[in-house]
């Protein structure tokens, strides 16, 4: 697929008003994407687990406008009007208008609800933008009259990427790849694809308990963070490392090598934060309790032989990853030793999910 393939022919049908609702999950990258080119193209490929419980539900209501007066929309989060979200949505609309030419024909009401704290490092932009992209594609499906499920999801992923890069990995599951990679057939910089190769049963129904170390606003936005990779002294080597790690991950997922999985995933998490600490300006997004949790996980793994590990997004919260068969023992460890380091003792139990759903 090339970009021009996503520009539609004139719509054969019309629709005056309606409403669509989609729920779309967040995702957690195992091999991280950090740094992007123009038009939300990643500097390196990434692969993520799709989550199940951390999701955004978005309802998009629309009614026909009598005249073209630019983009017309309102945004609500948890029932509250959020005008501070409007600039991001408007930027998104500008980026996707060539692919959704009906955007200026309607007045939109965007109502969204998260099952997790907004802007706390659980990729709310990924779930939010993917849910919105799916609602917009549902309108286009009505205008076209017929579109295959594969084409529907692929274009929704393409659109979601233009709102938030990692959003293109939230539409399907349980493992999604984004970014062109020589070892993975069908991979693309333009949209996410379901991981196409064999996955060992040990990775089925993998668990993710998210420890909420800091529920506040992120210290630095993802957009600013990605831009700091331009001119970063270690950027070129980092992009090579990500490609190498993704090649290694193909073998790990096939063979069920949990020790190699633990080492690669934790290294990727720490590398992400190392890139932020060595950029200019520089940021430390981990908190003291983040480091306490990491050290506790390492100690527990040494003593117990568990395959539990951690990963991080661009924030202080810790994703604790572990095989389903270890659920009871790891949850006991979390409750006894890690909850004390969470803000107000809060955490979210999640697991691998299988993508977005229409309701």
C-alpha positions as CSV (number, residue, x, y, z in Angstrom):
1,X,0.0,0.0,0.0
2,X,1.1,3.6,-0.7
3,X,-0.3,6.8,0.7
4,X,-2.4,7.6,-2.4
5,X,-4.3,4.3,-1.9
6,X,-6.0,5.8,1.1
7,X,-7.5,8.7,-0.8
8,X,-11.1,7.7,-1.6
9,X,-13.0,8.1,-4.8
10,X,-16.1,10.4,-4.7
11,X,-18.6,8.9,-2.3
12,X,-21.6,7.2,-4.0
13,X,-23.9,7.6,-1.0
14,X,-24.8,10.4,1.5
15,X,-25.8,10.4,5.1
16,X,-27.3,13.3,7.0
17,X,-26.6,12.3,10.7
18,X,-25.8,9.5,12.9
19,X,-23.6,8.2,15.7
20,X,-21.0,5.5,16.1
21,X,-19.3,4.1,19.2
22,X,-16.0,2.2,19.4
23,X,-13.9,1.0,22.3
24,X,-10.2,0.8,21.6
25,X,-7.4,-0.4,24.0
26,X,-4.1,1.0,24.9
27,X,-0.9,-1.0,24.1
28,X,2.5,-1.5,25.6
29,X,5.5,-1.6,23.3
30,X,8.1,-4.3,23.9
31,X,10.5,-2.9,21.3
32,X,10.0,0.8,21.6
33,X,9.5,3.4,18.9
34,X,11.2,6.7,19.9
35,X,11.8,9.3,17.2
36,X,9.8,10.0,14.1
37,X,10.2,11.5,10.6
38,X,7.7,13.8,8.9
39,X,4.1,12.7,8.7
40,X,4.3,10.5,11.8
41,X,6.7,8.0,10.1
42,X,8.7,6.0,12.7
43,X,12.5,6.1,12.8
44,X,12.5,2.5,13.8
45,X,10.0,-0.4,13.9
46,X,8.2,-1.4,17.1
47,X,6.1,-4.3,18.5
48,X,3.5,-4.2,21.2
49,X,1.2,-6.2,23.3
50,X,-2.4,-5.0,22.9
51,X,-4.0,-4.5,26.3
52,X,-7.5,-5.6,27.3
53,X,-8.8,-3.5,30.2
54,X,-7.1,-0.2,29.6
55,X,-9.2,1.3,26.9
56,X,-11.0,4.3,25.6
57,X,-14.7,4.3,24.5
58,X,-15.5,7.1,22.1
59,X,-18.9,8.0,20.7
60,X,-19.0,10.2,17.6
61,X,-22.3,11.9,16.8
62,X,-22.6,13.9,13.6
63,X,-25.1,16.0,11.7
64,X,-24.8,17.6,8.3
65,X,-23.8,21.3,8.1
66,X,-25.5,23.6,5.7
67,X,-22.3,25.4,4.6
68,X,-18.6,24.7,4.7
69,X,-17.3,26.7,7.8
70,X,-14.2,24.7,8.6
71,X,-14.0,21.9,11.2
72,X,-16.9,22.0,13.6
73,X,-16.7,19.8,16.7
74,X,-16.9,19.7,20.4
75,X,-14.9,17.3,22.7
76,X,-16.0,15.8,26.0
77,X,-14.0,13.6,28.4
78,X,-16.0,11.8,31.1
79,X,-18.9,14.1,30.4
80,X,-16.9,17.3,30.8
81,X,-16.3,19.7,27.9
82,X,-12.6,19.8,27.1
83,X,-11.7,22.7,24.9
84,X,-8.0,22.1,25.6
85,X,-8.3,18.9,23.6
86,X,-9.5,20.8,20.5
87,X,-6.1,21.9,19.1
88,X,-4.9,18.2,19.0
89,X,-8.1,17.1,17.3
90,X,-7.9,20.0,14.8
91,X,-4.3,19.1,13.9
92,X,-5.5,15.5,13.4
93,X,-8.4,16.6,11.2
94,X,-6.0,18.7,9.1
95,X,-3.7,15.7,8.6
96,X,-6.4,13.3,7.6
97,X,-8.7,15.5,5.6
98,X,-7.3,14.4,2.2
99,X,-8.2,10.8,3.2
100,X,-11.6,11.7,4.8
101,X,-12.9,14.5,2.6
102,X,-16.3,14.6,4.5
103,X,-14.8,16.2,7.6
104,X,-16.0,19.7,6.9
105,X,-19.5,18.5,5.9
106,X,-20.5,17.7,9.5
107,X,-20.8,19.0,13.0
108,X,-19.3,16.5,15.3
109,X,-19.7,15.7,19.0
110,X,-16.8,13.6,20.4
111,X,-17.6,12.0,23.8
112,X,-14.8,9.9,25.3
113,X,-14.3,7.9,28.5
114,X,-11.1,6.2,29.6
115,X,-10.9,3.3,32.0
116,X,-7.5,4.6,33.3
117,X,-6.0,8.0,34.2
118,X,-5.5,10.4,31.3
119,X,-1.9,11.5,30.5
120,X,-0.2,9.2,33.0
121,X,2.0,7.1,30.7
122,X,-0.6,4.5,29.8
123,X,-0.8,5.7,26.2
124,X,-4.3,7.4,26.4
125,X,-3.5,9.0,23.0
126,X,-3.1,5.6,21.5
127,X,-6.5,4.3,22.6
128,X,-8.2,7.6,22.1
129,X,-7.0,8.3,18.6
130,X,-7.6,4.8,17.4
131,X,-11.2,4.9,18.8
132,X,-11.8,8.2,17.0
133,X,-10.3,6.9,13.8
134,X,-12.6,3.9,13.9
135,X,-15.6,6.1,14.4
136,X,-14.6,8.2,11.4
137,X,-14.1,5.1,9.3
138,X,-17.6,3.9,10.3
139,X,-18.9,7.1,8.7
140,X,-16.9,6.5,5.6
141,X,-18.1,3.0,5.4
142,X,-21.7,4.3,5.2
143,X,-20.7,6.8,2.5
144,X,-18.9,4.1,0.4
145,X,-21.5,1.5,1.0
146,X,-19.1,-1.5,1.0
147,X,-15.5,-2.0,2.3
148,X,-13.8,-5.2,3.4
149,X,-12.9,-5.6,7.1
150,X,-9.2,-5.8,6.2
151,X,-9.3,-2.5,4.3
152,X,-11.4,-0.9,7.0
153,X,-8.9,-1.8,9.8
154,X,-5.9,-1.0,7.7
155,X,-7.2,2.5,6.8
156,X,-8.3,3.1,10.4
157,X,-4.7,2.2,11.5
158,X,-3.3,4.5,8.9
159,X,-5.5,7.4,10.1
160,X,-4.9,6.7,13.8
161,X,-1.1,6.9,13.2
162,X,-1.6,10.5,12.0
163,X,-3.2,11.4,15.4
164,X,-0.7,9.5,17.6
165,X,1.9,7.2,16.2
166,X,1.4,4.3,18.6
167,X,-2.4,4.5,18.1
168,X,-1.9,2.4,14.9
169,X,-0.9,-0.5,17.1
170,X,-4.2,-0.5,19.1
171,X,-6.8,-1.7,16.6
172,X,-5.9,-5.4,16.6
173,X,-4.1,-7.9,18.9
174,X,-2.6,-9.6,20.5
175,X,0.8,-8.6,19.1
176,X,1.0,-5.7,16.6
177,X,4.0,-4.5,14.6
178,X,4.5,-1.0,13.2
179,X,7.3,0.0,11.0
180,X,9.1,-1.5,8.0
181,X,11.4,-4.4,9.0
182,X,13.4,-6.6,6.6
183,X,12.6,-9.8,8.6
184,X,8.8,-9.3,8.8
185,X,6.7,-9.7,5.7
186,X,3.9,-7.1,5.3
187,X,5.4,-4.7,7.8
188,X,4.8,-1.0,7.0
189,X,5.6,2.5,8.2
190,X,2.1,3.6,7.3
191,X,0.0,1.3,9.6
192,X,0.2,-1.4,12.2
193,X,-0.1,-5.0,11.3
194,X,-1.0,-8.1,13.3
195,X,2.2,-10.0,14.1
196,X,2.2,-12.6,11.3
197,X,4.5,-15.3,12.7
198,X,4.3,-18.2,15.2
199,X,4.0,-17.3,18.9
200,X,4.9,-19.8,21.6
201,X,2.0,-20.8,24.0
202,X,3.9,-19.2,26.9
203,X,3.1,-15.8,25.5
204,X,-0.6,-16.6,25.2
205,X,-2.7,-14.5,27.7
206,X,0.3,-12.7,29.0
207,X,-0.4,-10.6,32.1
208,X,0.3,-6.9,32.6
209,X,-0.2,-5.2,36.0
210,X,0.3,-1.5,35.7
211,X,1.6,0.1,38.9
212,X,0.5,3.8,39.1
213,X,3.5,5.4,40.6
214,X,2.4,8.9,39.4
215,X,-1.0,9.7,38.0
216,X,-0.3,13.3,37.2
217,X,0.3,14.9,33.8
218,X,3.4,13.8,32.0
219,X,6.5,16.0,32.5
220,X,7.1,16.0,28.7
221,X,4.7,15.2,25.9
222,X,5.4,12.3,23.6
223,X,5.6,14.7,20.7
224,X,8.3,16.8,22.3
225,X,10.1,13.6,23.4
226,X,10.2,12.2,19.9
227,X,11.4,15.5,18.4
228,X,14.4,15.4,20.8
229,X,15.7,12.5,18.8
230,X,16.5,14.9,15.9
231,X,20.2,15.5,16.3
232,X,20.5,13.2,19.4
233,X,24.1,12.0,19.6
234,X,23.0,8.4,20.1
235,X,20.0,8.3,17.8
236,X,21.5,6.4,14.8
237,X,22.8,3.6,17.0
238,X,19.5,3.5,18.9
239,X,17.6,3.0,15.6
240,X,19.9,0.2,14.6
241,X,19.5,-1.4,18.1
242,X,15.7,-1.4,17.8
243,X,15.9,-3.2,14.4
244,X,18.3,-5.8,15.8
245,X,16.1,-6.3,18.9
246,X,13.1,-6.8,16.7
247,X,14.9,-9.5,14.8
248,X,15.8,-11.2,18.1
249,X,12.1,-10.9,19.3
250,X,10.9,-12.9,16.3
251,X,13.0,-15.9,17.5
252,X,12.1,-15.3,21.2
253,X,8.4,-15.3,20.4
254,X,8.7,-18.5,18.4
255,X,10.8,-20.4,20.9
256,X,9.2,-19.2,24.1
257,X,12.6,-18.1,25.5
258,X,11.3,-16.2,28.5
259,X,14.8,-15.4,29.9
260,X,15.7,-13.7,26.6
261,X,12.3,-12.0,26.5
262,X,12.9,-10.5,30.0
263,X,16.4,-9.3,29.1
264,X,15.3,-7.7,25.8
265,X,12.1,-6.0,27.2
266,X,13.8,-4.5,30.2
267,X,16.8,-3.3,28.2
268,X,14.4,-1.6,25.7
269,X,12.6,0.1,28.6
270,X,15.8,1.4,30.1
271,X,17.1,2.4,26.7
272,X,14.0,4.5,26.1
273,X,14.6,6.4,29.3
274,X,18.3,6.7,28.6
275,X,17.6,8.4,25.3
276,X,15.5,11.0,27.2
277,X,18.1,11.5,29.9
278,X,20.8,12.1,27.2
279,X,18.8,14.4,25.0
280,X,19.0,18.2,25.0
281,X,17.1,19.3,26.9
282,X,17.1,16.2,29.1
283,X,14.4,14.7,31.2
284,X,14.2,12.1,34.0
285,X,10.7,10.7,33.9
286,X,11.2,7.9,36.3
287,X,10.4,8.7,40.0
288,X,12.2,7.3,43.1
289,X,9.4,4.8,43.5
290,X,9.9,3.6,39.9
291,X,13.5,2.6,40.7
292,X,12.4,1.0,44.0
293,X,9.9,-1.2,42.1
294,X,12.5,-2.1,39.5
295,X,15.0,-3.2,42.2
296,X,12.3,-5.2,44.0
297,X,11.4,-7.0,40.7
298,X,15.1,-7.9,40.1
299,X,15.5,-9.2,43.7
300,X,12.3,-11.2,43.5
301,X,13.3,-12.7,40.2
302,X,16.8,-13.8,41.6
303,X,15.2,-15.4,44.7
304,X,12.2,-17.1,43.1
305,X,13.3,-17.9,39.5
306,X,10.1,-16.1,38.3
307,X,10.0,-14.8,34.7
308,X,8.3,-11.5,35.8
309,X,9.8,-8.4,34.3
310,X,9.0,-4.7,33.8
311,X,8.7,-2.3,31.0
312,X,8.0,1.5,31.0
313,X,6.4,4.0,28.7
314,X,7.5,7.6,28.7
315,X,6.5,8.1,32.3
316,X,7.0,6.9,35.8
317,X,4.5,4.1,35.9
318,X,5.7,0.5,35.7
319,X,4.1,-2.3,33.6
320,X,4.8,-5.6,35.3
321,X,4.7,-8.4,32.7
322,X,4.5,-12.1,33.5
323,X,3.2,-15.4,32.1
324,X,-0.4,-16.4,33.1
325,X,0.8,-19.5,35.0
326,X,2.6,-17.2,37.4
327,X,-0.4,-15.0,38.1
328,X,-1.1,-16.0,41.7
329,X,2.5,-15.8,42.9
330,X,3.3,-12.5,41.1
331,X,0.1,-10.9,42.4
332,X,1.0,-11.9,45.9
333,X,4.5,-10.3,45.4
334,X,2.9,-7.1,44.0
335,X,0.5,-6.8,46.9
336,X,3.0,-7.5,49.5
337,X,6.0,-5.6,48.2
338,X,5.1,-3.2,45.3
339,X,1.8,-1.6,46.1
340,X,3.5,0.5,48.8
341,X,5.3,2.4,46.0
342,X,2.1,3.2,44.1
343,X,0.3,6.5,44.4
344,X,-2.5,5.8,46.9
345,X,-1.7,2.1,46.5
346,X,-3.3,2.1,43.0
347,X,-2.7,-0.4,40.2
348,X,-4.5,-1.8,37.3
349,X,-4.7,-5.5,36.5
350,X,-4.6,-6.1,32.7
351,X,-3.6,-8.7,30.2
352,X,-3.2,-9.2,26.5
353,X,-6.3,-8.2,24.5
354,X,-7.4,-8.6,20.9
355,X,-8.2,-5.1,19.7
356,X,-11.0,-2.6,19.2
357,X,-14.7,-3.4,19.4
358,X,-17.8,-1.5,18.0
359,X,-20.7,-1.1,20.4
